[in-house]
Amino acid sequence: MNKINIMEDAVKKWQRIIDKKGSDGGVLDCPPCRLYYFTLCIGCPIAQYTGKKFCKGTAYIPWFRHQLEKHDKMIKKIYCPECEKLARDMRDFMIEIRDHLIEKKAQEKGK
Ligand SMILES: [Zn+2]
């Protein structure tokens, strides 16, 4: 699976959360984590984009913190309007990375 497809799956995951059809299982159901986390987050398209491992510097951190501090439930999903906003931020961030990869690929082809 190429990295664009992986990010496409990540966008879909967050869209399902926004649509209240899904929840966030963190590492367990994050498409790039499933492929890259076991190698200590090396090669993950998100880490490559931000230059930081374990989703530092991404929209995931505010989401995770809010879930922990405000809701503290086993299942991370949308419980309040702030959750929804943070999930949208994360989805948009996944889109940003996907588009960045698409652009990079197009540039490589053009050479
Ligand atoms: Zn909330």
Residues whose N, C-alpha, C, O or C-beta is under 5 A from the ligand:
A	BS01	ZN	K70 Y79 C80 E82 C83
